[in-house]
Amino acid sequence: MRAEKIKILFLALCLVSAIIIFGCKKQGNSNSVSEPKSDADKETIQANHNPIDSNAASSPAMDGNDTVVIAYYFHRTIRCAGCLEIETNAQRVVESSFATQIADKKLIWVPFNLDEPGGEEFKKEFDVSASTLVLSKTKDGNHTEYRKLEKAWDFIGDPAKFDTYVQNEVKQFLNE
């Protein structure tokens, strides 16, 4: 019971710190954030970089009536250990549990720094200001609906619950 209270206190402190400094401290090598793996992924991300851009449908992955789910991890330049843990674990879960959907271009993992160009548009569209996992359905180059996975913070330090939460949310969102 006491360990649970300490864990909750630690998470609250981490969250408050992250909100105060609007992000988390970036640690380690700048290459630690994954880059898109293929040219098609890069084109899709570029097409969706500015969600307000009406020409976003020009990406080959967005042609026709295909709906693509983008699993965004929005973050700030400065990040704490909790934010880095969420990004690392979410990327691992998405890429390992949904490899088929990724290969079929139905799902794309995109980490995005809100302090970079285009961040203001994303902050407005998805109502985010700090580290947040967001699932977004994109059709014809436009985000049609999204879901924030805000409970991810509840499962820092519990990889099994974190994995199950992210897997269930992504699976449900893909099937809606």
N, C-alpha and C positions, 0 to 999 in steps of 0.2 A: 504494500500500500504506500509506504513512504517513497519507494523507488518510483512509483507511478506519479506521485506529486512532484518529485524532483524532475522527472522527465517532462511533465506538463509545464513546470516553471521554466525549464531550459528551453523548451519549444517556444513558449511565450516570449521569453527574453530574446531569442534568436529572431522571431518574427518582428518584434518591436524594433530591434536594432536594424533589421533589414528595411523596415518602413521608414525609419528615421533617416537613414542614409540613402533611401530610394534604390536599393539594390543590395548586392552582396559583393564582397571583395573577390576579385578575380585572382586565383592562385595558380601557380605553376606555369607551364608552358602555354603560350598562346595557341598552340595547336591542339590543346585538349578539347576544344569544342569541335564536334564533327562537322565536316563539310559534306555537301551533297555528293553522292557516290557516282552519279552518272550525268551525262549532258542533259538527258531528259529531265532529271530531277532539278538541275540548275535552271533549265528553261521554265519549269513549272514554278519554282520559287521566284524567279524574276517576274514571271507573269503575275504572281500574287504579292509581290513586294509592296506595291501600292494598291491596297484593296479598293481604292476609289477609282482606279484607272479603268475606263471602259474598254480599252484595247487589250485587257488581260486575257481574253479568250484566244489569243494567237498561239498559245503553247500547244505543241502536238499532244501532250498528255491531257489537254483540256478540250480537244476537238470533239464534236458531236455532243451526245447527251450524257457523256460519262461524268459521274460524280466522283470526285477525289476527296478523301479525308486527309487533312493536313493536321498532324500532331505537332503543334507548336510548343516550344518551351521558351516563353518570353522571360528575359532577365535584363538586368542592368549591368553596366560595366563593373561596378563594385559588387562582389558577391561573397556571402558567408559560406561556411562549410555545409550548412543545411541546404542551401540553394544548389550548391555543386553536387551534393548527394542526390537531390531530387532529379537534377538533369541527368546524371550518370545512370541512375537506376531506371528512370523513365525511358531513356534511350535504349538501354539493354532490354527492357521488357518489350518495348515496341518492336525493336529489330529482331528479337529472338522469337517472340510469340506470334508475330504477324509477317513472317518472311514471305509467305505466299502472296499476301495482299500488297506488300511492298514491291515484289517482283512483277506483279500484275498492274502496277501503277495505280492501285486503288487507295494506297496509304503512303504518306510521305512524312518523314521525321524532319522537323525544321527548328533548330535552336535559333533564336533571334534576339539580338541586343537592342532593347528599346531606346538606347542612347544613340544608335546609329541612324543614318538617314532612312526615313520611312517609318521610324518608330512612333512618331506622333499620330500617324494615321492608324497604326495598329492599336495604340493606346485608346484612341477614341472608339474605333470599331468594336474592340473586344472588352472595353472597360477594364483595362489592366494598367497597373503603374509599377508593379514590382514582379518578382519571380512568380510565374504562374504557368501551369500546364493548361493548354486550350486545345480542344478538338474542334476543327472547323470543316464543314462540308463546303466544297467548292464546285460549282457547276457553271460551265461557260465562262470561266475566269472570275466569277463573283462568289464571295462567301455568302452562302444561303442560310446557314444556321451554325451555331457554335455552342459549346459547353465547356465551362471552366471546371477543371478537376481540383477544386479547392481543398478537398479532403486529403490530398497528397501530403500536406504538412502534418496531418494527424499520424501518419505512419512512418515518419522519420525514425530510424532506429529499429524498425520492425520490417525487414525485407519481405517476409512472406505476406504480410497484410498489404504492404505497398504494392507488391507484384500482383496480387489478386485484385486489388482495387483498380489498378491501371488496366489490367487485362480485361476485367469486366466492363469498365467504362468504354474502352476502345471497341470491344466486341459489340456491345450494345449500340454504340454510335454508328458503327459500320453497317449494322443490320437495320437501322431505322429508315 
